[in-house]
Amino acid sequence: MGDDDPQATFGYVAEKRNAYDLADLHVVNPNTSDAGAKAMKAMRERGTLIVADGFDREKAEAWLQQGKADLTAFGRSFLANPDLPERFRQRAELNADDLSTYLWW
């Protein structure tokens, strides 16, 4: 999606989210363009932000250390690696995703 003023638009979304006292905002595939980066910044400044999609251990740690997000989520990585936290701790190799084993509705 595109937006001429992503900071205003997504800042507004984040502000409205805060009005409902929701715990967090979960964004998939963040920061893929300049507009995306601006939208992420606006949302991050206004509350708890969880990002997902395409993160590995190193990228997730970098985003957290740089303050771009509060948390990162790992969906497909967890499906392929039920012991994902332990693998991250040990810096072990991860199993590849196997889409043929996923339940698609």
Phi and psi restraints in degrees (range 20) as a CNS / XPLOR table:
assign (resid 1 and name C) (resid 2 and name N)
       (resid 2 and name CA) (resid 2 and name C) 1.0 -121.4 20.0 2
assign (resid 2 and name N) (resid 2 and name CA)
       (resid 2 and name C) (resid 3 and name N) 1.0 161.9 20.0 2
assign (resid 2 and name C) (resid 3 and name N)
       (resid 3 and name CA) (resid 3 and name C) 1.0 -157.8 20.0 2
assign (resid 3 and name N) (resid 3 and name CA)
       (resid 3 and name C) (resid 4 and name N) 1.0 135.9 20.0 2
assign (resid 3 and name C) (resid 4 and name N)
       (resid 4 and name CA) (resid 4 and name C) 1.0 -71.9 20.0 2
assign (resid 4 and name N) (resid 4 and name CA)
       (resid 4 and name C) (resid 5 and name N) 1.0 -26.0 20.0 2
assign (resid 4 and name C) (resid 5 and name N)
       (resid 5 and name CA) (resid 5 and name C) 1.0 -139.7 20.0 2
assign (resid 5 and name N) (resid 5 and name CA)
       (resid 5 and name C) (resid 6 and name N) 1.0 72.4 20.0 2
assign (resid 5 and name C) (resid 6 and name N)
       (resid 6 and name CA) (resid 6 and name C) 1.0 -61.8 20.0 2
assign (resid 6 and name N) (resid 6 and name CA)
       (resid 6 and name C) (resid 7 and name N) 1.0 -31.5 20.0 2
assign (resid 6 and name C) (resid 7 and name N)
       (resid 7 and name CA) (resid 7 and name C) 1.0 -64.7 20.0 2
assign (resid 7 and name N) (resid 7 and name CA)
       (resid 7 and name C) (resid 8 and name N) 1.0 -41.5 20.0 2
assign (resid 7 and name C) (resid 8 and name N)
       (resid 8 and name CA) (resid 8 and name C) 1.0 -69.6 20.0 2
assign (resid 8 and name N) (resid 8 and name CA)
       (resid 8 and name C) (resid 9 and name N) 1.0 -46.8 20.0 2
assign (resid 8 and name C) (resid 9 and name N)
       (resid 9 and name CA) (resid 9 and name C) 1.0 -63.0 20.0 2
assign (resid 9 and name N) (resid 9 and name CA)
       (resid 9 and name C) (resid 10 and name N) 1.0 -53.3 20.0 2
assign (resid 9 and name C) (resid 10 and name N)
       (resid 10 and name CA) (resid 10 and name C) 1.0 -78.2 20.0 2
assign (resid 10 and name N) (resid 10 and name CA)
       (resid 10 and name C) (resid 11 and name N) 1.0 -24.8 20.0 2
assign (resid 10 and name C) (resid 11 and name N)
       (resid 11 and name CA) (resid 11 and name C) 1.0 -63.1 20.0 2
assign (resid 11 and name N) (resid 11 and name CA)
       (resid 11 and name C) (resid 12 and name N) 1.0 -41.6 20.0 2
assign (resid 11 and name C) (resid 12 and name N)
       (resid 12 and name CA) (resid 12 and name C) 1.0 -61.5 20.0 2
assign (resid 12 and name N) (resid 12 and name CA)
       (resid 12 and name C) (resid 13 and name N) 1.0 -45.1 20.0 2
assign (resid 12 and name C) (resid 13 and name N)
       (resid 13 and name CA) (resid 13 and name C) 1.0 -58.4 20.0 2
assign (resid 13 and name N) (resid 13 and name CA)
       (resid 13 and name C) (resid 14 and name N) 1.0 -45.7 20.0 2
assign (resid 13 and name C) (resid 14 and name N)
       (resid 14 and name CA) (resid 14 and name C) 1.0 -65.0 20.0 2
assign (resid 14 and name N) (resid 14 and name CA)
       (resid 14 and name C) (resid 15 and name N) 1.0 -40.4 20.0 2
assign (resid 14 and name C) (resid 15 and name N)
       (resid 15 and name CA) (resid 15 and name C) 1.0 -61.3 20.0 2
assign (resid 15 and name N) (resid 15 and name CA)
       (resid 15 and name C) (resid 16 and name N) 1.0 -44.5 20.0 2
assign (resid 15 and name C) (resid 16 and name N)
       (resid 16 and name CA) (resid 16 and name C) 1.0 -64.5 20.0 2
assign (resid 16 and name N) (resid 16 and name CA)
       (resid 16 and name C) (resid 17 and name N) 1.0 -38.4 20.0 2
assign (resid 16 and name C) (resid 17 and name N)
       (resid 17 and name CA) (resid 17 and name C) 1.0 -58.6 20.0 2
assign (resid 17 and name N) (resid 17 and name CA)
       (resid 17 and name C) (resid 18 and name N) 1.0 -44.7 20.0 2
assign (resid 17 and name C) (resid 18 and name N)
       (resid 18 and name CA) (resid 18 and name C) 1.0 -62.4 20.0 2
assign (resid 18 and name N) (resid 18 and name CA)
       (resid 18 and name C) (resid 19 and name N) 1.0 -31.8 20.0 2
assign (resid 18 and name C) (resid 19 and name N)
       (resid 19 and name CA) (resid 19 and name C) 1.0 -63.3 20.0 2
assign (resid 19 and name N) (resid 19 and name CA)
       (resid 19 and name C) (resid 20 and name N) 1.0 -25.3 20.0 2
assign (resid 19 and name C) (resid 20 and name N)
       (resid 20 and name CA) (resid 20 and name C) 1.0 -95.7 20.0 2
assign (resid 20 and name N) (resid 20 and name CA)
       (resid 20 and name C) (resid 21 and name N) 1.0 4.7 20.0 2
assign (resid 20 and name C) (resid 21 and name N)
       (resid 21 and name CA) (resid 21 and name C) 1.0 56.1 20.0 2
assign (resid 21 and name N) (resid 21 and name CA)
       (resid 21 and name C) (resid 22 and name N) 1.0 38.9 20.0 2
assign (resid 21 and name C) (resid 22 and name N)
       (resid 22 and name CA) (resid 22 and name C) 1.0 -76.3 20.0 2
assign (resid 22 and name N) (resid 22 and name CA)
       (resid 22 and name C) (resid 23 and name N) 1.0 153.6 20.0 2
assign (resid 22 and name C) (resid 23 and name N)
       (resid 23 and name CA) (resid 23 and name C) 1.0 -72.2 20.0 2
assign (resid 23 and name N) (resid 23 and name CA)
       (resid 23 and name C) (resid 24 and name N) 1.0 -37.6 20.0 2
assign (resid 23 and name C) (resid 24 and name N)
       (resid 24 and name CA) (resid 24 and name C) 1.0 -161.4 20.0 2
assign (resid 24 and name N) (resid 24 and name CA)
       (resid 24 and name C) (resid 25 and name N) 1.0 173.2 20.0 2
assign (resid 24 and name C) (resid 25 and name N)
       (resid 25 and name CA) (resid 25 and name C) 1.0 -122.6 20.0 2
assign (resid 25 and name N) (resid 25 and name CA)
       (resid 25 and name C) (resid 26 and name N) 1.0 125.6 20.0 2
assign (resid 25 and name C) (resid 26 and name N)
       (resid 26 and name CA) (resid 26 and name C) 1.0 -109.2 20.0 2
assign (resid 26 and name N) (resid 26 and name CA)
       (resid 26 and name C) (resid 27 and name N) 1.0 120.1 20.0 2
assign (resid 26 and name C) (resid 27 and name N)
       (resid 27 and name CA) (resid 27 and name C) 1.0 -118.0 20.0 2
assign (resid 27 and name N) (resid 27 and name CA)
       (resid 27 and name C) (resid 28 and name N) 1.0 130.4 20.0 2
assign (resid 27 and name C) (resid 28 and name N)
       (resid 28 and name CA) (resid 28 and name C) 1.0 -100.4 20.0 2
assign (resid 28 and name N) (resid 28 and name CA)
       (resid 28 and name C) (resid 29 and name N) 1.0 138.2 20.0 2
assign (resid 28 and name C) (resid 29 and name N)
       (resid 29 and name CA) (resid 29 and name C) 1.0 55.9 20.0 2
assign (resid 29 and name N) (resid 29 and name CA)
       (resid 29 and name C) (resid 30 and name N) 1.0 57.9 20.0 2
assign (resid 29 and name C) (resid 30 and name N)
       (resid 30 and name CA) (resid 30 and name C) 1.0 -79.4 20.0 2
assign (resid 30 and name N) (resid 30 and name CA)
       (resid 30 and name C) (resid 31 and name N) 1.0 161.6 20.0 2
assign (resid 30 and name C) (resid 31 and name N)
       (resid 31 and name CA) (resid 31 and name C) 1.0 60.9 20.0 2
assign (resid 31 and name N) (resid 31 and name CA)
       (resid 31 and name C) (resid 32 and name N) 1.0 36.6 20.0 2
assign (resid 31 and name C) (resid 32 and name N)
       (resid 32 and name CA) (resid 32 and name C) 1.0 -90.3 20.0 2
assign (resid 32 and name N) (resid 32 and name CA)
       (resid 32 and name C) (resid 33 and name N) 1.0 -1.7 20.0 2
assign (resid 32 and name C) (resid 33 and name N)
       (resid 33 and name CA) (resid 33 and name C) 1.0 -154.0 20.0 2
assign (resid 33 and name N) (resid 33 and name CA)
       (resid 33 and name C) (resid 34 and name N) 1.0 173.9 20.0 2
assign (resid 33 and name C) (resid 34 and name N)
       (resid 34 and name CA) (resid 34 and name C) 1.0 -61.0 20.0 2
assign (resid 34 and name N) (resid 34 and name CA)
       (resid 34 and name C) (resid 35 and name N) 1.0 -44.0 20.0 2
assign (resid 34 and name C) (resid 35 and name N)
       (resid 35 and name CA) (resid 35 and name C) 1.0 -63.0 20.0 2
assign (resid 35 and name N) (resid 35 and name CA)
       (resid 35 and name C) (resid 36 and name N) 1.0 -39.6 20.0 2
assign (resid 35 and name C) (resid 36 and name N)
       (resid 36 and name CA) (resid 36 and name C) 1.0 -62.8 20.0 2
assign (resid 36 and name N) (resid 36 and name CA)
       (resid 36 and name C) (resid 37 and name N) 1.0 -40.5 20.0 2
assign (resid 36 and name C) (resid 37 and name N)
       (resid 37 and name CA) (resid 37 and name C) 1.0 -63.7 20.0 2
assign (resid 37 and name N) (resid 37 and name CA)
       (resid 37 and name C) (resid 38 and name N) 1.0 -40.8 20.0 2
assign (resid 37 and name C) (resid 38 and name N)
       (resid 38 and name CA) (resid 38 and name C) 1.0 -66.5 20.0 2
assign (resid 38 and name N) (resid 38 and name CA)
       (resid 38 and name C) (resid 39 and name N) 1.0 -40.6 20.0 2
assign (resid 38 and name C) (resid 39 and name N)
       (resid 39 and name CA) (resid 39 and name C) 1.0 -64.4 20.0 2
assign (resid 39 and name N) (resid 39 and name CA)
       (resid 39 and name C) (resid 40 and name N) 1.0 -43.3 20.0 2
assign (resid 39 and name C) (resid 40 and name N)
       (resid 40 and name CA) (resid 40 and name C) 1.0 -61.0 20.0 2
assign (resid 40 and name N) (resid 40 and name CA)
       (resid 40 and name C) (resid 41 and name N) 1.0 -43.9 20.0 2
assign (resid 40 and name C) (resid 41 and name N)
       (resid 41 and name CA) (resid 41 and name C) 1.0 -60.8 20.0 2
assign (resid 41 and name N) (resid 41 and name CA)
       (resid 41 and name C) (resid 42 and name N) 1.0 -43.9 20.0 2
assign (resid 41 and name C) (resid 42 and name N)
       (resid 42 and name CA) (resid 42 and name C) 1.0 -63.1 20.0 2
assign (resid 42 and name N) (resid 42 and name CA)
       (resid 42 and name C) (resid 43 and name N) 1.0 -41.7 20.0 2
assign (resid 42 and name C) (resid 43 and name N)
       (resid 43 and name CA) (resid 43 and name C) 1.0 -71.2 20.0 2
assign (resid 43 and name N) (resid 43 and name CA)
       (resid 43 and name C) (resid 44 and name N) 1.0 -39.0 20.0 2
assign (resid 43 and name C) (resid 44 and name N)
       (resid 44 and name CA) (resid 44 and name C) 1.0 -63.8 20.0 2
assign (resid 44 and name N) (resid 44 and name CA)
       (resid 44 and name C) (resid 45 and name N) 1.0 -36.4 20.0 2
assign (resid 44 and name C) (resid 45 and name N)
       (resid 45 and name CA) (resid 45 and name C) 1.0 -71.0 20.0 2
assign (resid 45 and name N) (resid 45 and name CA)
       (resid 45 and name C) (resid 46 and name N) 1.0 -12.9 20.0 2
assign (resid 45 and name C) (resid 46 and name N)
       (resid 46 and name CA) (resid 46 and name C) 1.0 -116.8 20.0 2
assign (resid 46 and name N) (resid 46 and name CA)
       (resid 46 and name C) (resid 47 and name N) 1.0 15.1 20.0 2
assign (resid 46 and name C) (resid 47 and name N)
       (resid 47 and name CA) (resid 47 and name C) 1.0 157.1 20.0 2
assign (resid 47 and name N) (resid 47 and name CA)
       (resid 47 and name C) (resid 48 and name N) 1.0 -177.9 20.0 2
assign (resid 47 and name C) (resid 48 and name N)
       (resid 48 and name CA) (resid 48 and name C) 1.0 -67.8 20.0 2
assign (resid 48 and name N) (resid 48 and name CA)
       (resid 48 and name C) (resid 49 and name N) 1.0 131.2 20.0 2
assign (resid 48 and name C) (resid 49 and name N)
       (resid 49 and name CA) (resid 49 and name C) 1.0 -126.9 20.0 2
assign (resid 49 and name N) (resid 49 and name CA)
       (resid 49 and name C) (resid 50 and name N) 1.0 126.9 20.0 2
assign (resid 49 and name C) (resid 50 and name N)
       (resid 50 and name CA) (resid 50 and name C) 1.0 -110.9 20.0 2
assign (resid 50 and name N) (resid 50 and name CA)
       (resid 50 and name C) (resid 51 and name N) 1.0 130.1 20.0 2
assign (resid 50 and name C) (resid 51 and name N)
       (resid 51 and name CA) (resid 51 and name C) 1.0 -116.7 20.0 2
assign (resid 51 and name N) (resid 51 and name CA)
       (resid 51 and name C) (resid 52 and name N) 1.0 152.7 20.0 2
assign (resid 51 and name C) (resid 52 and name N)
       (resid 52 and name CA) (resid 52 and name C) 1.0 -149.3 20.0 2
assign (resid 52 and name N) (resid 52 and name CA)
       (resid 52 and name C) (resid 53 and name N) 1.0 163.8 20.0 2
assign (resid 52 and name C) (resid 53 and name N)
       (resid 53 and name CA) (resid 53 and name C) 1.0 98.5 20.0 2
assign (resid 53 and name N) (resid 53 and name CA)
       (resid 53 and name C) (resid 54 and name N) 1.0 106.6 20.0 2
assign (resid 53 and name C) (resid 54 and name N)
       (resid 54 and name CA) (resid 54 and name C) 1.0 83.5 20.0 2
assign (resid 54 and name N) (resid 54 and name CA)
       (resid 54 and name C) (resid 55 and name N) 1.0 12.1 20.0 2
assign (resid 54 and name C) (resid 55 and name N)
       (resid 55 and name CA) (resid 55 and name C) 1.0 -87.6 20.0 2
assign (resid 55 and name N) (resid 55 and name CA)
       (resid 55 and name C) (resid 56 and name N) 1.0 135.0 20.0 2
assign (resid 55 and name C) (resid 56 and name N)
       (resid 56 and name CA) (resid 56 and name C) 1.0 -107.8 20.0 2
assign (resid 56 and name N) (resid 56 and name CA)
       (resid 56 and name C) (resid 57 and name N) 1.0 -179.0 20.0 2
assign (resid 56 and name C) (resid 57 and name N)
       (resid 57 and name CA) (resid 57 and name C) 1.0 -57.5 20.0 2
assign (resid 57 and name N) (resid 57 and name CA)
       (resid 57 and name C) (resid 58 and name N) 1.0 -47.7 20.0 2
assign (resid 57 and name C) (resid 58 and name N)
       (resid 58 and name CA) (resid 58 and name C) 1.0 -65.6 20.0 2
assign (resid 58 and name N) (resid 58 and name CA)
       (resid 58 and name C) (resid 59 and name N) 1.0 -45.0 20.0 2
assign (resid 58 and name C) (resid 59 and name N)
       (resid 59 and name CA) (resid 59 and name C) 1.0 -65.5 20.0 2
assign (resid 59 and name N) (resid 59 and name CA)
       (resid 59 and name C) (resid 60 and name N) 1.0 -41.0 20.0 2
assign (resid 59 and name C) (resid 60 and name N)
       (resid 60 and name CA) (resid 60 and name C) 1.0 -62.0 20.0 2
assign (resid 60 and name N) (resid 60 and name CA)
       (resid 60 and name C) (resid 61 and name N) 1.0 -46.5 20.0 2
assign (resid 60 and name C) (resid 61 and name N)
       (resid 61 and name CA) (resid 61 and name C) 1.0 -60.9 20.0 2
assign (resid 61 and name N) (resid 61 and name CA)
       (resid 61 and name C) (resid 62 and name N) 1.0 -41.2 20.0 2
assign (resid 61 and name C) (resid 62 and name N)
       (resid 62 and name CA) (resid 62 and name C) 1.0 -62.1 20.0 2
assign (resid 62 and name N) (resid 62 and name CA)
       (resid 62 and name C) (resid 63 and name N) 1.0 -45.5 20.0 2
assign (resid 62 and name C) (resid 63 and name N)
       (resid 63 and name CA) (resid 63 and name C) 1.0 -60.9 20.0 2
assign (resid 63 and name N) (resid 63 and name CA)
       (resid 63 and name C) (resid 64 and name N) 1.0 -41.6 20.0 2
assign (resid 63 and name C) (resid 64 and name N)
       (resid 64 and name CA) (resid 64 and name C) 1.0 -67.9 20.0 2
assign (resid 64 and name N) (resid 64 and name CA)
       (resid 64 and name C) (resid 65 and name N) 1.0 -44.2 20.0 2
assign (resid 64 and name C) (resid 65 and name N)
       (resid 65 and name CA) (resid 65 and name C) 1.0 -65.6 20.0 2
assign (resid 65 and name N) (resid 65 and name CA)
       (resid 65 and name C) (resid 66 and name N) 1.0 -33.3 20.0 2
assign (resid 65 and name C) (resid 66 and name N)
       (resid 66 and name CA) (resid 66 and name C) 1.0 -82.7 20.0 2
assign (resid 66 and name N) (resid 66 and name CA)
       (resid 66 and name C) (resid 67 and name N) 1.0 -4.4 20.0 2
assign (resid 66 and name C) (resid 67 and name N)
       (resid 67 and name CA) (resid 67 and name C) 1.0 75.8 20.0 2
assign (resid 67 and name N) (resid 67 and name CA)
       (resid 67 and name C) (resid 68 and name N) 1.0 18.8 20.0 2
assign (resid 67 and name C) (resid 68 and name N)
       (resid 68 and name CA) (resid 68 and name C) 1.0 -76.8 20.0 2
assign (resid 68 and name N) (resid 68 and name CA)
       (resid 68 and name C) (resid 69 and name N) 1.0 -21.5 20.0 2
assign (resid 68 and name C) (resid 69 and name N)
       (resid 69 and name CA) (resid 69 and name C) 1.0 -151.7 20.0 2
assign (resid 69 and name N) (resid 69 and name CA)
       (resid 69 and name C) (resid 70 and name N) 1.0 162.4 20.0 2
assign (resid 69 and name C) (resid 70 and name N)
       (resid 70 and name CA) (resid 70 and name C) 1.0 -92.1 20.0 2
assign (resid 70 and name N) (resid 70 and name CA)
       (resid 70 and name C) (resid 71 and name N) 1.0 -34.0 20.0 2
assign (resid 70 and name C) (resid 71 and name N)
       (resid 71 and name CA) (resid 71 and name C) 1.0 -145.4 20.0 2
assign (resid 71 and name N) (resid 71 and name CA)
       (resid 71 and name C) (resid 72 and name N) 1.0 157.8 20.0 2
assign (resid 71 and name C) (resid 72 and name N)
       (resid 72 and name CA) (resid 72 and name C) 1.0 -123.5 20.0 2
assign (resid 72 and name N) (resid 72 and name CA)
       (resid 72 and name C) (resid 73 and name N) 1.0 147.7 20.0 2
assign (resid 72 and name C) (resid 73 and name N)
       (resid 73 and name CA) (resid 73 and name C) 1.0 -113.8 20.0 2
assign (resid 73 and name N) (resid 73 and name CA)
       (resid 73 and name C) (resid 74 and name N) 1.0 146.7 20.0 2
assign (resid 73 and name C) (resid 74 and name N)
       (resid 74 and name CA) (resid 74 and name C) 1.0 -130.2 20.0 2
assign (resid 74 and name N) (resid 74 and name CA)
       (resid 74 and name C) (resid 75 and name N) 1.0 97.2 20.0 2
assign (resid 74 and name C) (resid 75 and name N)
       (resid 75 and name CA) (resid 75 and name C) 1.0 -83.0 20.0 2
assign (resid 75 and name N) (resid 75 and name CA)
       (resid 75 and name C) (resid 76 and name N) 1.0 -71.3 20.0 2
assign (resid 75 and name C) (resid 76 and name N)
       (resid 76 and name CA) (resid 76 and name C) 1.0 -62.3 20.0 2
assign (resid 76 and name N) (resid 76 and name CA)
       (resid 76 and name C) (resid 77 and name N) 1.0 -36.8 20.0 2
assign (resid 76 and name C) (resid 77 and name N)
       (resid 77 and name CA) (resid 77 and name C) 1.0 -61.7 20.0 2
assign (resid 77 and name N) (resid 77 and name CA)
       (resid 77 and name C) (resid 78 and name N) 1.0 -36.8 20.0 2
assign (resid 77 and name C) (resid 78 and name N)
       (resid 78 and name CA) (resid 78 and name C) 1.0 -70.9 20.0 2
assign (resid 78 and name N) (resid 78 and name CA)
       (resid 78 and name C) (resid 79 and name N) 1.0 -37.4 20.0 2
assign (resid 78 and name C) (resid 79 and name N)
       (resid 79 and name CA) (resid 79 and name C) 1.0 -62.2 20.0 2
assign (resid 79 and name N) (resid 79 and name CA)
       (resid 79 and name C) (resid 80 and name N) 1.0 -40.3 20.0 2
assign (resid 79 and name C) (resid 80 and name N)
       (resid 80 and name CA) (resid 80 and name C) 1.0 -80.2 20.0 2
assign (resid 80 and name N) (resid 80 and name CA)
       (resid 80 and name C) (resid 81 and name N) 1.0 -20.4 20.0 2
assign (resid 80 and name C) (resid 81 and name N)
       (resid 81 and name CA) (resid 81 and name C) 1.0 -138.6 20.0 2
assign (resid 81 and name N) (resid 81 and name CA)
       (resid 81 and name C) (resid 82 and name N) 1.0 80.4 20.0 2
assign (resid 81 and name C) (resid 82 and name N)
       (resid 82 and name CA) (resid 82 and name C) 1.0 -57.7 20.0 2
assign (resid 82 and name N) (resid 82 and name CA)
       (resid 82 and name C) (resid 83 and name N) 1.0 -19.9 20.0 2
assign (resid 82 and name C) (resid 83 and name N)
       (resid 83 and name CA) (resid 83 and name C) 1.0 -100.1 20.0 2
assign (resid 83 and name N) (resid 83 and name CA)
       (resid 83 and name C) (resid 84 and name N) 1.0 32.1 20.0 2
assign (resid 83 and name C) (resid 84 and name N)
       (resid 84 and name CA) (resid 84 and name C) 1.0 -52.8 20.0 2
assign (resid 84 and name N) (resid 84 and name CA)
       (resid 84 and name C) (resid 85 and name N) 1.0 -46.9 20.0 2
assign (resid 84 and name C) (resid 85 and name N)
       (resid 85 and name CA) (resid 85 and name C) 1.0 -58.4 20.0 2
assign (resid 85 and name N) (resid 85 and name CA)
       (resid 85 and name C) (resid 86 and name N) 1.0 -40.6 20.0 2
assign (resid 85 and name C) (resid 86 and name N)
       (resid 86 and name CA) (resid 86 and name C) 1.0 -67.0 20.0 2
assign (resid 86 and name N) (resid 86 and name CA)
       (resid 86 and name C) (resid 87 and name N) 1.0 -40.1 20.0 2
assign (resid 86 and name C) (resid 87 and name N)
       (resid 87 and name CA) (resid 87 and name C) 1.0 -62.8 20.0 2
assign (resid 87 and name N) (resid 87 and name CA)
       (resid 87 and name C) (resid 88 and name N) 1.0 -40.0 20.0 2
assign (resid 87 and name C) (resid 88 and name N)
       (resid 88 and name CA) (resid 88 and name C) 1.0 -62.3 20.0 2
assign (resid 88 and name N) (resid 88 and name CA)
       (resid 88 and name C) (resid 89 and name N) 1.0 -44.5 20.0 2
assign (resid 88 and name C) (resid 89 and name N)
       (resid 89 and name CA) (resid 89 and name C) 1.0 -59.4 20.0 2
assign (resid 89 and name N) (resid 89 and name CA)
       (resid 89 and name C) (resid 90 and name N) 1.0 -40.9 20.0 2
assign (resid 89 and name C) (resid 90 and name N)
       (resid 90 and name CA) (resid 90 and name C) 1.0 -87.6 20.0 2
assign (resid 90 and name N) (resid 90 and name CA)
       (resid 90 and name C) (resid 91 and name N) 1.0 -3.6 20.0 2
assign (resid 90 and name C) (resid 91 and name N)
       (resid 91 and name CA) (resid 91 and name C) 1.0 54.3 20.0 2
assign (resid 91 and name N) (resid 91 and name CA)
       (resid 91 and name C) (resid 92 and name N) 1.0 39.9 20.0 2
assign (resid 91 and name C) (resid 92 and name N)
       (resid 92 and name CA) (resid 92 and name C) 1.0 -82.8 20.0 2
assign (resid 92 and name N) (resid 92 and name CA)
       (resid 92 and name C) (resid 93 and name N) 1.0 158.7 20.0 2
assign (resid 92 and name C) (resid 93 and name N)
       (resid 93 and name CA) (resid 93 and name C) 1.0 -66.1 20.0 2
assign (resid 93 and name N) (resid 93 and name CA)
       (resid 93 and name C) (resid 94 and name N) 1.0 145.6 20.0 2
assign (resid 93 and name C) (resid 94 and name N)
       (resid 94 and name CA) (resid 94 and name C) 1.0 -99.7 20.0 2
assign (resid 94 and name N) (resid 94 and name CA)
       (resid 94 and name C) (resid 95 and name N) 1.0 148.6 20.0 2
assign (resid 94 and name C) (resid 95 and name N)
       (resid 95 and name CA) (resid 95 and name C) 1.0 -69.6 20.0 2
assign (resid 95 and name N) (resid 95 and name CA)
       (resid 95 and name C) (resid 96 and name N) 1.0 146.9 20.0 2
assign (resid 95 and name C) (resid 96 and name N)
       (resid 96 and name CA) (resid 96 and name C) 1.0 -75.6 20.0 2
assign (resid 96 and name N) (resid 96 and name CA)
       (resid 96 and name C) (resid 97 and name N) 1.0 151.6 20.0 2
assign (resid 96 and name C) (resid 97 and name N)
       (resid 97 and name CA) (resid 97 and name C) 1.0 -62.3 20.0 2
assign (resid 97 and name N) (resid 97 and name CA)
       (resid 97 and name C) (resid 98 and name N) 1.0 142.6 20.0 2
assign (resid 97 and name C) (resid 98 and name N)
       (resid 98 and name CA) (resid 98 and name C) 1.0 -124.6 20.0 2
assign (resid 98 and name N) (resid 98 and name CA)
       (resid 98 and name C) (resid 99 and name N) 1.0 91.0 20.0 2
assign (resid 98 and name C) (resid 99 and name N)
       (resid 99 and name CA) (resid 99 and name C) 1.0 -58.1 20.0 2
assign (resid 99 and name N) (resid 99 and name CA)
       (resid 99 and name C) (resid 100 and name N) 1.0 -25.1 20.0 2
assign (resid 99 and name C) (resid 100 and name N)
       (resid 100 and name CA) (resid 100 and name C) 1.0 -67.6 20.0 2
assign (resid 100 and name N) (resid 100 and name CA)
       (resid 100 and name C) (resid 101 and name N) 1.0 -16.2 20.0 2
assign (resid 100 and name C) (resid 101 and name N)
       (resid 101 and name CA) (resid 101 and name C) 1.0 -95.7 20.0 2
assign (resid 101 and name N) (resid 101 and name CA)
       (resid 101 and name C) (resid 102 and name N) 1.0 -2.0 20.0 2
assign (resid 101 and name C) (resid 102 and name N)
       (resid 102 and name CA) (resid 102 and name C) 1.0 -85.2 20.0 2
assign (resid 102 and name N) (resid 102 and name CA)
       (resid 102 and name C) (resid 103 and name N) 1.0 146.7 20.0 2
assign (resid 102 and name C) (resid 103 and name N)
       (resid 103 and name CA) (resid 103 and name C) 1.0 -86.6 20.0 2
assign (resid 103 and name N) (resid 103 and name CA)
       (resid 103 and name C) (resid 104 and name N) 1.0 116.1 20.0 2
assign (resid 103 and name C) (resid 104 and name N)
       (resid 104 and name CA) (resid 104 and name C) 1.0 -108.7 20.0 2
assign (resid 104 and name N) (resid 104 and name CA)
       (resid 104 and name C) (resid 105 and name N) 1.0 130.8 20.0 2
